[in-house]
Amino acid sequence: MFAPIVILTRNCLGQVKFNKLRGKLIAVHAQVIVHFCDYFHISHITRQNLIRLARDNGKRLGFLA
C-alpha cells in the first residue's frame, strides 16, 4: 500500500540518508510503544509482542519496502 511512497522517498534521499531516517523513525515508534506500555503497566513480554506486531504490520503495509 505505502511501498511506492517509500521507494520514491528512498530514491529522492538516497539509500544512506533513507536508512538513517528509517532507523530514527523505527526507534521513535518503538519508544512510543514503550512509553504506552509503561503508562498502562503492560508487561515486558507483551511490549515485545507489540513491537513485533508493529514490524510485521509495517512489512505488510509496505513501509519496509
C-alpha positions as CSV (number, residue, x, y, z in Angstrom):
1,M,0.0,0.0,0.0
2,F,2.7,2.5,1.0
3,A,5.5,0.9,-0.9
4,P,5.5,3.3,-3.8
5,I,5.9,6.3,-1.4
6,V,8.7,4.5,0.5
7,I,10.5,3.7,-2.7
8,L,10.1,7.2,-4.1
9,T,11.4,8.7,-0.8
10,R,14.4,6.3,-0.9
11,N,15.2,7.3,-4.4
12,C,14.9,11.0,-3.6
13,L,17.0,10.9,-0.4
14,G,19.5,8.2,-1.4
15,Q,20.0,4.9,0.3
16,V,22.2,6.1,3.1
17,K,20.1,9.1,4.2
18,F,16.9,7.0,3.8
19,N,18.3,4.2,6.0
20,K,19.2,6.8,8.7
21,L,15.8,8.4,8.6
22,R,14.1,5.0,8.6
23,G,16.2,3.9,11.6
24,K,15.3,7.0,13.5
25,L,11.6,6.6,12.7
26,I,11.6,3.0,13.8
27,A,13.3,4.0,17.1
28,V,10.8,6.7,17.8
29,H,7.9,4.3,17.1
30,A,9.4,1.7,19.4
31,Q,9.8,4.4,22.1
32,V,6.1,5.4,21.8
33,I,5.2,1.7,22.3
34,V,7.5,1.5,25.4
35,H,6.0,4.7,26.9
36,F,2.5,3.4,26.2
37,C,3.2,0.1,27.9
38,D,4.9,1.8,30.9
39,Y,2.0,4.1,31.3
40,F,-0.5,1.3,31.3
41,H,1.8,-1.2,33.2
42,I,1.9,-3.7,30.4
43,S,4.4,-6.5,30.8
44,H,7.7,-6.6,29.0
45,I,6.7,-9.7,27.1
46,T,3.5,-8.0,25.8
47,R,5.6,-4.9,24.9
48,Q,8.0,-7.1,22.8
49,N,5.0,-8.7,21.1
50,L,3.5,-5.3,20.3
51,I,6.8,-4.1,18.7
52,R,7.0,-7.3,16.7
53,L,3.4,-6.8,15.6
54,A,4.2,-3.2,14.5
55,R,7.2,-4.6,12.5
56,D,5.1,-7.2,10.8
57,N,2.3,-4.7,10.0
58,G,4.9,-2.4,8.6
59,K,6.1,-5.1,6.3
60,R,2.6,-6.0,5.1
61,L,1.7,-2.3,4.5
62,G,4.9,-1.7,2.6
63,F,6.6,0.6,5.0
64,L,9.7,-1.6,5.0
65,A,9.9,-1.8,1.2
